[in-house]
Amino acid sequence: MVAAGIWRDYAMDFARDAASFCAFRRAAERPQARIEKRPALRGKQGMWTLFGEVGQMLKRGHDLSNVLSPLERKLLKIVED
């Protein structure tokens, strides 16, 4: 999405208990989306979590492709003839 021009910048953070990927519309803002992997939650709700711009949890699951589905919908555009 950076190459498509939707996001301007991104950051990755690797902590002891979690890894996160943040995507920014502009470099001086809060992240538009944050994807977090917490292996400790693997047996519970799933280790992948998608957070929105203000920190709300948008989706959680065991499979990364299912968790990323709300972001992929933003790439789809309706084209009329």
CNS distance restraints for C-alpha pairs under 8 A (distance, minus, plus):
assign (resid   1 and name CA) (resid   5 and name CA) 6.27 0.50 0.50
assign (resid   1 and name CA) (resid   6 and name CA) 5.46 0.50 0.50
assign (resid   1 and name CA) (resid   7 and name CA) 5.85 0.50 0.50
assign (resid   2 and name CA) (resid   6 and name CA) 5.94 0.50 0.50
assign (resid   2 and name CA) (resid   7 and name CA) 4.71 0.50 0.50
assign (resid   2 and name CA) (resid   8 and name CA) 5.88 0.50 0.50
assign (resid   2 and name CA) (resid   9 and name CA) 6.83 0.50 0.50
assign (resid   2 and name CA) (resid  10 and name CA) 7.99 0.50 0.50
assign (resid   6 and name CA) (resid  25 and name CA) 6.90 0.50 0.50
assign (resid   7 and name CA) (resid  23 and name CA) 6.36 0.50 0.50
assign (resid   7 and name CA) (resid  24 and name CA) 5.58 0.50 0.50
assign (resid   7 and name CA) (resid  25 and name CA) 4.65 0.50 0.50
assign (resid   7 and name CA) (resid  26 and name CA) 7.33 0.50 0.50
assign (resid   8 and name CA) (resid  23 and name CA) 7.83 0.50 0.50
assign (resid   8 and name CA) (resid  24 and name CA) 5.92 0.50 0.50
assign (resid   8 and name CA) (resid  25 and name CA) 5.13 0.50 0.50
assign (resid   8 and name CA) (resid  26 and name CA) 5.52 0.50 0.50
assign (resid   8 and name CA) (resid  27 and name CA) 6.79 0.50 0.50
assign (resid   9 and name CA) (resid  23 and name CA) 6.13 0.50 0.50
assign (resid   9 and name CA) (resid  24 and name CA) 5.14 0.50 0.50
assign (resid   9 and name CA) (resid  25 and name CA) 6.78 0.50 0.50
assign (resid   9 and name CA) (resid  26 and name CA) 6.69 0.50 0.50
assign (resid   9 and name CA) (resid  27 and name CA) 5.94 0.50 0.50
assign (resid  10 and name CA) (resid  21 and name CA) 7.22 0.50 0.50
assign (resid  10 and name CA) (resid  22 and name CA) 5.47 0.50 0.50
assign (resid  10 and name CA) (resid  23 and name CA) 4.38 0.50 0.50
assign (resid  10 and name CA) (resid  24 and name CA) 5.71 0.50 0.50
assign (resid  11 and name CA) (resid  21 and name CA) 5.84 0.50 0.50
assign (resid  11 and name CA) (resid  22 and name CA) 5.15 0.50 0.50
assign (resid  11 and name CA) (resid  23 and name CA) 6.63 0.50 0.50
assign (resid  12 and name CA) (resid  19 and name CA) 7.48 0.50 0.50
assign (resid  12 and name CA) (resid  20 and name CA) 5.71 0.50 0.50
assign (resid  12 and name CA) (resid  21 and name CA) 4.57 0.50 0.50
assign (resid  12 and name CA) (resid  22 and name CA) 6.31 0.50 0.50
assign (resid  13 and name CA) (resid  19 and name CA) 5.69 0.50 0.50
assign (resid  13 and name CA) (resid  20 and name CA) 5.21 0.50 0.50
assign (resid  13 and name CA) (resid  21 and name CA) 6.55 0.50 0.50
assign (resid  14 and name CA) (resid  18 and name CA) 6.37 0.50 0.50
assign (resid  14 and name CA) (resid  19 and name CA) 4.45 0.50 0.50
assign (resid  14 and name CA) (resid  20 and name CA) 6.53 0.50 0.50
assign (resid  15 and name CA) (resid  19 and name CA) 5.84 0.50 0.50
assign (resid  17 and name CA) (resid  38 and name CA) 6.33 0.50 0.50
assign (resid  17 and name CA) (resid  39 and name CA) 7.43 0.50 0.50
assign (resid  17 and name CA) (resid  40 and name CA) 7.53 0.50 0.50
assign (resid  18 and name CA) (resid  36 and name CA) 6.83 0.50 0.50
assign (resid  18 and name CA) (resid  37 and name CA) 5.57 0.50 0.50
assign (resid  18 and name CA) (resid  38 and name CA) 4.68 0.50 0.50
assign (resid  18 and name CA) (resid  39 and name CA) 7.15 0.50 0.50
assign (resid  19 and name CA) (resid  36 and name CA) 5.76 0.50 0.50
assign (resid  19 and name CA) (resid  37 and name CA) 5.28 0.50 0.50
assign (resid  19 and name CA) (resid  38 and name CA) 6.84 0.50 0.50
assign (resid  20 and name CA) (resid  34 and name CA) 6.70 0.50 0.50
assign (resid  20 and name CA) (resid  35 and name CA) 5.52 0.50 0.50
assign (resid  20 and name CA) (resid  36 and name CA) 4.28 0.50 0.50
assign (resid  20 and name CA) (resid  37 and name CA) 6.28 0.50 0.50
assign (resid  21 and name CA) (resid  34 and name CA) 5.59 0.50 0.50
assign (resid  21 and name CA) (resid  35 and name CA) 5.15 0.50 0.50
assign (resid  21 and name CA) (resid  36 and name CA) 6.47 0.50 0.50
assign (resid  22 and name CA) (resid  31 and name CA) 5.65 0.50 0.50
assign (resid  22 and name CA) (resid  32 and name CA) 7.46 0.50 0.50
assign (resid  22 and name CA) (resid  33 and name CA) 5.84 0.50 0.50
assign (resid  22 and name CA) (resid  34 and name CA) 4.41 0.50 0.50
assign (resid  22 and name CA) (resid  35 and name CA) 6.50 0.50 0.50
assign (resid  23 and name CA) (resid  31 and name CA) 5.28 0.50 0.50
assign (resid  23 and name CA) (resid  32 and name CA) 5.72 0.50 0.50
assign (resid  23 and name CA) (resid  33 and name CA) 5.39 0.50 0.50
assign (resid  23 and name CA) (resid  34 and name CA) 6.45 0.50 0.50
assign (resid  24 and name CA) (resid  29 and name CA) 6.78 0.50 0.50
assign (resid  24 and name CA) (resid  30 and name CA) 6.80 0.50 0.50
assign (resid  24 and name CA) (resid  31 and name CA) 4.55 0.50 0.50
assign (resid  24 and name CA) (resid  32 and name CA) 5.28 0.50 0.50
assign (resid  24 and name CA) (resid  33 and name CA) 7.27 0.50 0.50
assign (resid  25 and name CA) (resid  29 and name CA) 7.33 0.50 0.50
assign (resid  25 and name CA) (resid  31 and name CA) 7.23 0.50 0.50
assign (resid  25 and name CA) (resid  32 and name CA) 6.35 0.50 0.50
assign (resid  30 and name CA) (resid  53 and name CA) 6.64 0.50 0.50
assign (resid  30 and name CA) (resid  54 and name CA) 7.87 0.50 0.50
assign (resid  31 and name CA) (resid  53 and name CA) 5.80 0.50 0.50
assign (resid  32 and name CA) (resid  52 and name CA) 6.23 0.50 0.50
assign (resid  32 and name CA) (resid  53 and name CA) 4.46 0.50 0.50
assign (resid  33 and name CA) (resid  50 and name CA) 7.05 0.50 0.50
assign (resid  33 and name CA) (resid  51 and name CA) 5.80 0.50 0.50
assign (resid  33 and name CA) (resid  52 and name CA) 5.02 0.50 0.50
assign (resid  33 and name CA) (resid  53 and name CA) 5.68 0.50 0.50
assign (resid  34 and name CA) (resid  50 and name CA) 5.81 0.50 0.50
assign (resid  34 and name CA) (resid  51 and name CA) 5.06 0.50 0.50
assign (resid  34 and name CA) (resid  52 and name CA) 6.64 0.50 0.50
assign (resid  34 and name CA) (resid  53 and name CA) 7.82 0.50 0.50
assign (resid  35 and name CA) (resid  48 and name CA) 7.09 0.50 0.50
assign (resid  35 and name CA) (resid  49 and name CA) 5.70 0.50 0.50
assign (resid  35 and name CA) (resid  50 and name CA) 4.68 0.50 0.50
assign (resid  35 and name CA) (resid  51 and name CA) 6.37 0.50 0.50
assign (resid  36 and name CA) (resid  47 and name CA) 7.84 0.50 0.50
assign (resid  36 and name CA) (resid  48 and name CA) 5.75 0.50 0.50
assign (resid  36 and name CA) (resid  49 and name CA) 5.18 0.50 0.50
assign (resid  36 and name CA) (resid  50 and name CA) 6.53 0.50 0.50
assign (resid  36 and name CA) (resid  51 and name CA) 7.98 0.50 0.50
assign (resid  37 and name CA) (resid  47 and name CA) 5.29 0.50 0.50
assign (resid  37 and name CA) (resid  48 and name CA) 4.74 0.50 0.50
assign (resid  37 and name CA) (resid  49 and name CA) 6.56 0.50 0.50
assign (resid  38 and name CA) (resid  42 and name CA) 7.30 0.50 0.50
assign (resid  38 and name CA) (resid  47 and name CA) 4.81 0.50 0.50
assign (resid  38 and name CA) (resid  48 and name CA) 6.64 0.50 0.50
assign (resid  39 and name CA) (resid  47 and name CA) 5.28 0.50 0.50
assign (resid  40 and name CA) (resid  47 and name CA) 7.03 0.50 0.50
assign (resid  41 and name CA) (resid  45 and name CA) 6.20 0.50 0.50
assign (resid  41 and name CA) (resid  46 and name CA) 5.51 0.50 0.50
assign (resid  41 and name CA) (resid  47 and name CA) 4.89 0.50 0.50
assign (resid  42 and name CA) (resid  46 and name CA) 4.75 0.50 0.50
assign (resid  42 and name CA) (resid  47 and name CA) 4.62 0.50 0.50
assign (resid  42 and name CA) (resid  62 and name CA) 6.97 0.50 0.50
assign (resid  43 and name CA) (resid  47 and name CA) 8.00 0.50 0.50
assign (resid  45 and name CA) (resid  60 and name CA) 6.86 0.50 0.50
assign (resid  45 and name CA) (resid  61 and name CA) 6.15 0.50 0.50
assign (resid  45 and name CA) (resid  62 and name CA) 7.27 0.50 0.50
assign (resid  46 and name CA) (resid  60 and name CA) 6.29 0.50 0.50
assign (resid  46 and name CA) (resid  61 and name CA) 4.35 0.50 0.50
assign (resid  46 and name CA) (resid  62 and name CA) 4.19 0.50 0.50
assign (resid  46 and name CA) (resid  63 and name CA) 7.74 0.50 0.50
assign (resid  47 and name CA) (resid  60 and name CA) 7.55 0.50 0.50
assign (resid  47 and name CA) (resid  61 and name CA) 6.50 0.50 0.50
assign (resid  47 and name CA) (resid  62 and name CA) 5.87 0.50 0.50
assign (resid  48 and name CA) (resid  60 and name CA) 5.71 0.50 0.50
assign (resid  48 and name CA) (resid  61 and name CA) 5.50 0.50 0.50
assign (resid  48 and name CA) (resid  62 and name CA) 6.15 0.50 0.50
assign (resid  48 and name CA) (resid  63 and name CA) 7.09 0.50 0.50
assign (resid  48 and name CA) (resid  64 and name CA) 6.23 0.50 0.50
assign (resid  48 and name CA) (resid  67 and name CA) 6.89 0.50 0.50
assign (resid  49 and name CA) (resid  57 and name CA) 7.15 0.50 0.50
assign (resid  49 and name CA) (resid  58 and name CA) 7.66 0.50 0.50
assign (resid  49 and name CA) (resid  59 and name CA) 5.86 0.50 0.50
assign (resid  49 and name CA) (resid  60 and name CA) 4.39 0.50 0.50
assign (resid  49 and name CA) (resid  61 and name CA) 6.66 0.50 0.50
assign (resid  49 and name CA) (resid  67 and name CA) 6.78 0.50 0.50
assign (resid  50 and name CA) (resid  57 and name CA) 6.06 0.50 0.50
assign (resid  50 and name CA) (resid  58 and name CA) 5.49 0.50 0.50
assign (resid  50 and name CA) (resid  59 and name CA) 5.20 0.50 0.50
assign (resid  50 and name CA) (resid  60 and name CA) 6.32 0.50 0.50
assign (resid  50 and name CA) (resid  67 and name CA) 6.41 0.50 0.50
assign (resid  50 and name CA) (resid  68 and name CA) 7.26 0.50 0.50
assign (resid  51 and name CA) (resid  55 and name CA) 5.55 0.50 0.50
assign (resid  51 and name CA) (resid  56 and name CA) 5.46 0.50 0.50
assign (resid  51 and name CA) (resid  57 and name CA) 4.48 0.50 0.50
assign (resid  51 and name CA) (resid  58 and name CA) 5.36 0.50 0.50
assign (resid  51 and name CA) (resid  59 and name CA) 7.24 0.50 0.50
assign (resid  52 and name CA) (resid  56 and name CA) 5.27 0.50 0.50
assign (resid  52 and name CA) (resid  57 and name CA) 6.34 0.50 0.50
assign (resid  52 and name CA) (resid  58 and name CA) 6.16 0.50 0.50
assign (resid  59 and name CA) (resid  67 and name CA) 5.69 0.50 0.50
assign (resid  60 and name CA) (resid  67 and name CA) 6.01 0.50 0.50
assign (resid  61 and name CA) (resid  66 and name CA) 7.16 0.50 0.50
assign (resid  61 and name CA) (resid  67 and name CA) 6.07 0.50 0.50
assign (resid  63 and name CA) (resid  67 and name CA) 6.56 0.50 0.50
assign (resid  64 and name CA) (resid  68 and name CA) 6.20 0.50 0.50
assign (resid  65 and name CA) (resid  69 and name CA) 6.41 0.50 0.50
assign (resid  68 and name CA) (resid  72 and name CA) 6.44 0.50 0.50
assign (resid  69 and name CA) (resid  73 and name CA) 6.34 0.50 0.50
assign (resid  70 and name CA) (resid  74 and name CA) 7.05 0.50 0.50
assign (resid  71 and name CA) (resid  75 and name CA) 7.30 0.50 0.50
assign (resid  72 and name CA) (resid  76 and name CA) 7.02 0.50 0.50
